[in-house]
Amino acid sequence: MRRWALAVLACTLLAGCAGLLAGCSGLPAGVDGDLTNGWQPMAAATQFRPAAGTCHAELTQTGTADDYSPVPCTDPHLVETIAVTDVANAGLSQAFAACSKQATTFLGADWRTGWVVLQPVLPGKEALAGGAHWVRCDVAETSPVDGALVRRSATMKGAVKAGGKLRMACANPTIDGESVTEMHPVACATTHTAEFAGLFATTAKNSDDISSDALADGCDKAIAKFTGLRDDSNLESRIGWLGFPPDDTAWQMGDRAIRCFLWLNGEKMTGSYRNAGPSKLKIHYSN
């Protein structure tokens, strides 16, 4: 039907007058020459938009219809799409801020307190040029031992809430000089040498601008609040700390939270030191 309609249209355009239109009078049966009668209007074009509640085999920074291959979250995967939301300006910092809120809600607590990576996925260049404003919010589990992404076969929903499997808590770090090379999470009821105490947000513009004094001051405050100690001149003689800034990629996206762990210079601890107070954290060593 479409081919015959185009043939009639071609004859009409070439005729130039009503008299010449007679040359196209031999129409097939069932074709009346009316180009509009009986034709349904074409459906409006729709932009590609990913779906939440799906999982993916790999971590990515941009998403297009051509490379969109979601899998059920019960299948092996690296990342989970927890939300797809709209932002007024599809820039990386705005997308990161929007996804941070979504991740905290989905995971059950501030996502930065878990062994978690957050990755906002932006539309491709053509979609952005066409007016797409969505951001796909992906999360992934990260290994505290070496930082590698962990392949999973289950959702991460609620995994960072109190008692959640991915919530930072107690650990045994491997320390090489001034660096922590590995973190091995353990149950707080067992012997350990470090315990997650909280976060502090730095105002430094670049990760290289964070001084050791600024790290110490920020983590001291976070640990004092966690342990129920006074942030006074004796604090340094009661506690030590391990601080973990975001990596450069997360920093550029907008993550400015330092993860602070209570550390007693390698001294073994048993049980949580939340609200331990000065009776348990005595003045017993110096930095």
Secondary structure, 3 states (H helix, E strand, C coil): CHHHHHHHHHHHHHHCCCHHHHHHCCCCCCCCCCCCCCCCCCCCCCCCCCCCCEEECCCCCEECCCCCCCECCCCCECEEEEEEEECCCCCHHHHHHHHHHHHHHHHCCCHHHECEEEEEEEECHHHHHCCCCEEEEEEEEECCCCCCECCECCCCCCCCCCCCCCECCEEEEEEECCEEEEEEEECCCCEECEEEEEEEECCCCCHHHCCHHHHHHHHHHHHHHHHCCCCCCCHHHHCEEEEECCCHHHHHHCCCEEEEEEECCCCCEECCCCCCHHHHCCCCCCC
